[in-house]
Amino acid sequence: MSTVTDLEAANAEFYVAFEQADLDRMSALWADGPYAATATCVHPGWPMLRGRDEVLRSWALIMANTPYIQFVLTDVMTEVHGDQAVVTCSENILTADEETETGFLAGGSVVTTNIFVRADGQWRLWLHHGSPVLNQIEDDEV
């Protein structure tokens, strides 16, 4: 497989691990070794988390409290620079709310930057930064 194909597969694995609430898969994806101390994650609306352990604790908390989540990625762009790579995309998200009678599905959008490092021939996530996209008011409503 090509470098870009491997990178795209690693990025897709991140979203599969999240959708399936599989902390083992998520853990296997995050960089360790010399990168563990500087692994960084910014969830939408959260403060910056630094260090592999802190980042993985946050994923455990989110997964334990998210009954359903699905991502449709758009505007995906990849860029490889040696053993580092950047993936940017828009996450179009559907989530379920078990608190309602209908199990209401809510949607939202997040713009994301994922930075990967290649360690032992594998792309590993080093930084994930998600920023919510606020709903835009139509021009005629202003």
C-alpha positions as CSV (number, residue, x, y, z in Angstrom):
1,M,0.0,0.0,0.0
2,S,1.1,3.5,-0.6
3,T,1.9,6.0,2.2
4,V,-1.3,8.0,1.6
5,T,-3.4,4.9,1.5
6,D,-1.9,3.8,4.8
7,L,-2.6,7.2,6.3
8,E,-6.2,7.3,5.0
9,A,-6.7,3.8,6.6
10,A,-5.3,5.0,9.9
11,N,-7.6,8.0,9.9
12,A,-10.6,5.8,9.0
13,E,-9.7,3.5,11.9
14,F,-9.9,6.4,14.3
15,Y,-13.5,7.0,13.4
16,V,-14.4,3.3,13.4
17,A,-12.9,3.0,16.9
18,F,-15.0,5.9,18.0
19,E,-18.2,4.8,16.4
20,Q,-17.8,1.3,17.9
21,A,-16.8,2.7,21.3
22,D,-13.7,0.4,21.1
23,L,-11.2,1.8,23.5
24,D,-8.7,-1.0,22.7
25,R,-8.7,0.0,19.0
26,M,-8.5,3.7,19.9
27,S,-5.6,3.0,22.2
28,A,-3.8,1.0,19.5
29,L,-4.1,4.0,17.2
30,W,-2.6,6.7,19.5
31,A,1.1,7.3,19.4
32,D,3.2,6.0,22.3
33,G,6.9,5.7,23.1
34,P,8.7,9.0,22.6
35,Y,5.4,10.7,21.4
36,A,3.3,9.7,24.4
37,A,4.1,12.7,26.6
38,T,3.2,15.2,23.8
39,A,0.1,13.4,22.4
40,T,-2.6,16.1,22.4
41,C,-6.3,16.1,22.0
42,V,-8.9,19.0,21.9
43,H,-12.5,17.7,21.9
44,P,-15.0,20.3,20.8
45,G,-15.6,22.6,23.8
46,W,-13.0,21.0,26.0
47,P,-9.7,22.3,27.2
48,M,-6.5,20.9,25.7
49,L,-5.5,17.5,27.0
50,R,-1.9,16.5,26.8
51,G,-0.2,13.1,27.3
52,R,-1.4,9.7,26.1
53,D,-2.9,8.6,29.4
54,E,-5.0,11.8,29.8
55,V,-6.1,11.6,26.1
56,L,-7.2,8.0,26.4
57,R,-9.0,8.7,29.7
58,S,-11.0,11.3,27.8
59,W,-11.9,8.8,25.1
60,A,-13.0,6.3,27.7
61,L,-15.3,8.9,29.3
62,I,-16.8,9.9,26.0
63,M,-17.3,6.4,24.8
64,A,-19.0,5.4,28.1
65,N,-21.5,8.3,27.7
66,T,-22.2,8.2,24.0
67,P,-24.9,5.6,23.2
68,Y,-24.6,6.1,19.4
69,I,-22.4,8.2,17.1
70,Q,-21.9,8.1,13.4
71,F,-19.5,10.2,11.3
72,V,-19.8,11.2,7.6
73,L,-16.5,12.8,6.6
74,T,-16.4,15.4,3.9
75,D,-13.6,17.7,2.6
76,V,-10.9,15.2,3.6
77,M,-7.4,16.4,2.7
78,T,-4.2,14.5,3.4
79,E,-0.7,15.8,3.3
80,V,2.4,13.7,4.1
81,H,5.8,15.2,5.1
82,G,8.2,12.4,5.7
83,D,7.2,10.6,8.9
84,Q,4.5,13.2,9.8
85,A,1.2,13.7,8.2
86,V,-1.9,16.0,8.5
87,V,-5.5,15.0,7.7
88,T,-8.1,17.7,7.8
89,C,-11.8,17.1,7.3
90,S,-15.3,18.0,8.3
91,E,-17.1,15.6,10.6
92,N,-20.8,15.5,10.0
93,I,-22.1,13.8,13.1
94,L,-25.2,12.0,14.1
95,T,-25.7,11.1,17.8
96,A,-28.6,9.5,19.7
97,D,-30.2,10.9,22.8
98,E,-31.5,8.1,25.0
99,E,-33.2,10.6,27.3
100,T,-36.0,11.2,24.9
101,E,-39.0,9.0,24.1
102,T,-38.0,8.7,20.4
103,G,-34.3,8.3,20.9
104,F,-33.9,11.5,19.0
105,L,-31.0,11.8,16.6
106,A,-29.1,15.0,16.7
107,G,-26.6,16.3,14.2
108,G,-23.7,18.6,14.2
109,S,-20.5,19.5,12.4
110,V,-17.0,19.7,13.5
111,V,-13.9,20.7,11.6
112,T,-11.0,18.5,12.5
113,T,-7.2,18.3,12.2
114,N,-5.5,15.0,12.8
115,I,-1.8,14.8,12.9
116,F,-0.1,11.4,12.6
117,V,3.5,10.3,13.1
118,R,4.9,7.2,11.4
119,A,6.5,4.9,14.1
120,D,7.7,1.4,13.3
121,G,6.1,1.7,9.8
122,Q,2.6,2.5,11.2
123,W,0.7,5.8,11.2
124,R,-0.2,6.7,14.8
125,L,-2.3,9.6,15.9
126,W,-0.4,12.3,17.7
127,L,-2.9,15.2,17.8
128,H,-6.6,15.4,17.3
129,H,-8.2,18.8,17.3
130,G,-12.0,19.2,16.7
131,S,-13.7,22.6,16.6
132,P,-17.5,22.8,16.4
133,V,-19.1,24.6,13.5
134,L,-21.8,26.9,14.7
135,N,-25.1,26.9,12.8
136,Q,-25.1,29.7,10.2
137,I,-28.1,32.0,10.1
138,E,-29.5,32.4,6.7
139,D,-28.9,35.9,5.2
140,D,-32.7,36.5,4.9
141,E,-33.2,35.8,8.6
142,V,-30.8,38.6,9.7
